[in-house]
Amino acid sequence: MNKIKLIFLTLVISFSFSLNVNSKPVPASFADLAEKLMPSVVNISTTTTITTNANPFPFQFPPGSPFEDMFKEFGTPQERKSAALGSGFIIDEKGIVVTNNHVIQDADDIIVRVNGDQEFKAKVLGADPLMDIAVLQLETDENFIPVAFGDSDKARIGDWVLAIGNPFGLGGTVTAGIISARNRSIGLSRYEDFIQTDASINSGNSGGPLFDMNGNVIGINTAILGRNGSIGIGFSIPSNSAQIVIKQLIKFGETKRGWLGVRIQDVTKEIAEVEKLDKARGALVASVAENSPSEKAGIQAGDIILEFNGEKINQMKELPAIVARTEVGKRVEVKIWRDKKEIVKNVILGRLETSDDFKISKSQETQEQNNEEIIESLRIAVRPLTKEDIKNRNLPNQTTGLVITKIANNSPIANSIELNSIIIEAQKKKIRSADDLRNIAKEVLNSNQKTLLFAIYNNQNQRRYIAVKLD
């Protein structure tokens, strides 16, 4: 009995020792760390000229009217100055400062305050709206104390972090917390992989650093949840992603991101089922840009990208960030799933910033309603795609399909496809008439699978794949 107690006691002590070795102690104070880092964190203030040309009257005076000269000053452009505050941090002793792009965007003057009392003018070396990063150069010959970047990939949920910044103009404010989550996306920019923290972050903290307990920058504080101040949910750009952009901005004054030339979407369980893929993973190619690296390499709409340059794509949102950080002109292997098997394509990456994909365009969405037909099995009404539709919506000239004109509330596509979308394929077969769609839907309903895979152009004229279960 005593032997059993001894073994049990030994196990308890060993387990407790293991916990103590693997866990980090709670800091008794952040004072030493804060004191060391404060000289490297700066306060940024900007002024921007805003011009307005609003006519206060609901009408215009005719030329030559006696009232024209009397009231002309009301219609002339009016200028006013707008001020904004933000934060930043020094990464080079010569005065290179990192902040958010939205802190300095369109600014006429940028003043950077160091150590709370020294003020310097700054010029923009480069800015990237897509990741919301800007790099400034202080206009002085003085030397400064820089901070170093840490490895944000090693930051774990639950790790202590420190934020220093200029909230509400109260410079030199230190807040502490933990990493609450990783890989957050909140819809602010094209490339999002935020670190979420509960360290108090408020208006004016934008562009400031998020430090680990070694005093290294692992994030750039960018956004908060809650309009009226911190509610314990703040977001930071991971340092590993930020460094790639920062180096390019310093060297070139602009970014040079890799470009694949595809529009992609999530692979749902239904799509994986139709494609006989083991599980929902990868990025489904909805369309391929003309003369893009993907088109030249033979990648096609309907392919599922499983791996890019040796990195597995588990979720669609991972691919844009991986492609963007890959060197322009590099030859990469892309593993894709096509016709229920894996194949490899070699792609030479282009540059995003010089591509047509970089330009945002809007197309008209008006079309005539004619020759409308009912597809009873789908409970929708459709009409043939016309040449006028193709022209107005800027679609490829050889496009064929059906425009959806009505969708019943109990239609199987009601929650998946929008009105005025264009069905161009069903089960990977081109749709030229309402009968084509009827026959394919009938085949699917008579099968055991009962999942119908559509290829459509949505209301933004983007080619998409949608899989739906039929009743």
N, C-alpha and C positions, 0 to 999 in steps of 0.2 A: 504493500500500500504506500509506504514511504517512497519507494522507487517510482511509482506512478506520479505522486505529487511532485517529485523532483523533476521528472521529465516535463510535466505540465508547466511548472514554473520556468524551466529553461526555455520552453517554446514561447511563453508570454514575454519574457525578457528579450528574446531574439527578435520577436515581431515588433516590440516597442522600439528597439534599437534601429531596426530597418526603417520604421516610419520617421524617426528623428534624422536619419542619414539622408533620406530622400526628400524631406520637406525643408523649406527655407524658413528661417525665423522671421517673425513679424518685426519690422524695424522699430527700434525704441524711439527713433527720431529721424526726420528727413533733413534736419537743419544743416548738417555738414555737406550733404549732397547738394541741397538747394544753394548754399553759399558758394560752392564750387562752380555751379552751372549758370547762376544769374548773370554774370558779365557777358555771357555768350548769347543771351536771349535779348532781342531788341523789340522796341515799340515802333510801329509804323503809322504815320499819319499821311493822308493824301488829300489833295484838293482837285476837284474836277469842275470844269466849266460846263454848265447845262444851258443850252439855248432853246428858248421857246418862241414860237411864232403864232400864238393863239389869237384869233380875232374874238374879242369879247361880245361882239354883236352877232345875232343870228342871220346877218345879211351882209352884202358888200355894197359900198357906195359906188355908183357908176362913175367912170372917168369924167373929170371935168366938173363933178358936183361940188358946190360950195362947201359941203361937209367933209369932202375928201381931205383937204389940208388941215381942217380943224381937228379931225380925229385920226390923222395918219400915224401918230405916235402909238396908238393902241394896237396897230397891226404890225409894227416893226418888231424884228427879233429882239427878245429880251434875254439877257444873260444873267445867270446867278451862279455863285460858287457853292459847291457841295463838298462837305468834308467827310472823311471816313477814317476808321481806326482799325488796326490789325496788329498782328505779331509776326515775328520771324526769328531766325537764328543764324549765327555766323558759322560758316563751314571752312573758312580760309583766313589766315592771319592778315591777308591783304584787304579784307573787308567784303568778301562775297557773302551775300545773305540769301537765304531761302525763305519763301513765303508762299501764300496762295495766289493764284492768278486773279481771283475775284477781289483781292485786297487792293491791287494796284491797277486793275483794268481801267483804261481810258483816263488815267490820272494825268493832270498837267504838272503837278509837282509832287515829289515823294520825299518826305523827311523821315529819317531813321534816328531814333533816340537810343543811345547806348549807355548803360550804367545809370540810367535815369536822368543824367544831366548833360551828356554830350550829344549834340545834334549834328547830323551830316545829311547833305543832299545825296540822293541815290539815282542811278540810271538803271534802266531795265536791260539786262544782258540777253534775256530770252524769256518767253512765256508759253505755256502750254494749256489752253483752255480745256482740252479733253481730259487731262488728269488734274487740272486746277493747280498747277505749280508755276511759280515764277522765280527767276534768279536775278538778284540786284547786285550792283557794284557801288559801294560807298565811294563818294568823290573826295578822297583824302589820301594822304601818304602815311597815315598812322597805322600801327600794327594792332591787331585785336586778338582776343583769345577765342579760338574756334572750338567747336564740339565735334565729336566723331559719330559716324553712323554705326549702329549695331545691326545684328542679323535679325530682321523681323520674323524670319521663318522659324526661329527658335523661341519666339515669344509664345507663351502658353496661356490658355484661359486660366485665370486665377492668379497670374503673376502681378506683383506690385508695379505700378507705374506712377510717374510724376509729370504733371503738366505745368508749364510756366508760360505766362503770357500777359496780355494787356486787356483784360475784360472790362468793358464799359469805360475804357481809358484809364483804368487803375493799374498802371504798369507794375511789373515785378510781382505779379500775383502767382502764388504757388498753390496747386491743389494736388491731392494724391488720391489714388484709387487702385482698382485692379482691371485687368483685361477681362471684359465681360463676354466677348465672343470674337470669333475670327471669320474672315471671308464673307463679310456683310455686303449686300448690294441694296441700295436705297433709291436708285433711279435718278441720281444727280448728274452722272457723267457716263461716257461710253465705257471707260475702264474703271471698274469698281471692285475692290477687294478689301474693304475697310476693316480696320481693327476697331472693335467697339469697346469703349471704356466707360466706367462710372465715375472717373475723375471729373470733377466739376468743370465744365467748359461752357463759356458764355459768349455772347457777341463781343468781338474784339480779340478772342483767343485764336481766331482763324489765322493759319500760317505758322502758329507757334509749335514748338516741339513736344513730343511725348517721349519721355526718357524711361529707360529701364533702370534697375537699381545699381548698374555699373556706370551710370551717367552717359550712356550712349543713346542716340536718337533712334528710336524704332518706329516712329510715326510722325506725320505732320497733321496737326489738328485742323479739321476742315469743316465739319458740319455738326450740328446739334439737332436733337429732336425736341420740339417745343419752341414756340415763337417767343414766349415771354421769359426765357432763360433756361438754365440747366435743369433737367429733370433726371439726371443720372444716366443719360444715354448720349454719348458723344462718339464721333467717328474720326478716325485718323487714316491717312494714306500710309501703307506699310513702307518702311524705309528701303527695302530691297527693290520694290517697283519704282519708288521715287528716284533712287540714285541713277537708274538708267536714263531717265528723262533729264535729270539735273546735269549729268555729264554731257549730254547732247546739247543742252541749252548753253552751257559754258563754252563748248567747243565750236558749235555751229550757229548758235543764236536761234535755233529752231529744232524741232524733233525730226527724226528719220525712222519712222516705224515700218515694220514689215507689212506687206499687203498680199493677201491670198486671192482676193477677188471673188468671194462667195457671200451670199446671204444665207444665214443658217437659222435653225430653230431647234427646239428641244425634241429629243426622241422620247415619245410617250410609250407607255406599256403597249398600247394598241398598235403603234407603228412598229415597235420591236417584234410584236407578235406576227404582223403581216410580213415583215422582212426576215422572219426566222432567225432573229438575233437573240442570243442567250438571255439578255436582259436589257432594260432601257438604259443606254449609255451612248456616249459620243455626241456628235453634232450633225444633224441632218441638213444636207445642202438643198436649200429651197430653190436657188437660182445661181447661175454662174455669169459673172460680168464678161462682156465681150472684150476680146483681146487681153484678158487678165492672165496672170500667172497660172491660175487654175485651169482655164480653158486651154491654154497652151500645153499643159501637162496631161490633159485628158480627163480631168475631174468633171463629173456631170451632175445635173440636178437629180436628186434621188439618192445619191451616194451618202453614206454615213461615215464621217471622219472619226476614226477610232483612236488614232495616234498621230501626233505631229512632232517631227524632229526628235523622236525618242520619248516624248512625254504623252502618257495616256490621257485621253479626254473622257472624263467621267460624266461631266455635265457640259451642256452647250456653252454656258457663259465662260468656261475656262479657255476656250479656243482663241477668242479675240485678244486676250491679254498675252497668251503665249506667242501668238503670231506677231503682235506689236513689238515685243521685246527681242525678236529675232532679227539678226542683221540683214539689212537690205542687200539683195544680190546673192544671198547664200542659197546653195542647193540643199533642199531638205527632203527627207523621206516622209510621205504622208500615207498612212495605212487607212484604207477605206473598206467599207462593207458594201459590196455590190452583187446582185444576183445570188444572194445567200452564201457568199464566200468572201474571204478577205484577200484584197490585192494591194499592191504598193505602187504609188505614183511618185515620181521625182519632180519637185517644183522648185523653180528659181524665183525667190520672192521679189516682188516689186516694192515700190515705196508708196505708202498710203497717201501721204500729203500731195502727191502729184497725180493721183488717180481720180477717175470720175466718181468713185464711191465716196470720196471725201466731200463732194458737193451735195448739199441737200436740195432736193427739188420737189416741187409739188405739181401734180397733174390734175387736170379737170376730171370731175366725177359725174358729169351729166350725160345722159344717153336717152334715146327714144325707147318707148315701150311699144313693141310690135311683135306679132306672131307668138304671143305668149302661150305656153303649154304647161299643163299640170303633170308633175311626176308624182303619181298617187302614192307609191311606196315610200317616197321621201317626204311627202306632204309639203312640196314646194312648187312654185311657179317659176318658169324659166323662159328666156327668149334667146334666139341665136345672136352670137357676137357679130357686130357689123363693122364695116371698114371705118365708119365714123367713130365707133368705140375705140378701135385700135389707134386711130389718129389722136383722139382727145385724151386717151389715157397713156399715150406714148408706149404702146406695147410693140413687141416684135411683129414685123409685117405678116409673117406666116401663122400667127396665133389663131387657133380655132377654139371654140368652146361655147358655153352657155352662161348668160348673165342671170343671176338669181333676182327675180323681181318680187317674190312674196315668199315668206317663211311662216308656216303655221306654228302656233305656240307649242304643239305637241310633236313637231318635226324632230327627228333624231339629230338634225344638224343645228337646232335652234340655239344651243349654247356654245357652238363651235365655229360657225361660219356666219359672217355678216351679210345683210342685204346688199345687193349690188356687187357682191364678189363674183368672180368669173371662174366657173369650173372648166378646167382645160384637160384634166385627166381623171380617170377613175380606175383603180387597180392597175396603175401604170399604163393604161391604154388611153389614147387620145380620144377626146369627145368632140364629135362634129355635129351631132344632132341630138334632139331629145330622146329619140329611140335608142341611141348608143347608151345613154345614161340609164334608161329604163331597163334595157337588157342586162347591163352589168349589175345593177341593183337587184334584179330578179335572181341572177346567178348567186350573188352573195347571200341573199335571203334563203335560198335553197341549200346553202352549204352549212357545214357545222361551225365554221369560223364566225360568220355574220359580222365581220369587221370590214368596212369599206374605206379604202385609202383614196382621198381626193388630192389632186394638185390644183391649186387655185391661185388667182391673183386677188388679193384683198383690196380694201378701199384705198390703201396707200399705194396700190399697184405693185405690191411686193409679192413675189411668187412664194407660196407656202404649201406645205403638206399637212393635211388634217385627216386623222383617222377617227371614224365614228362607228359605234355599235348600232346595227339596225334592229328594229323591233321584231 
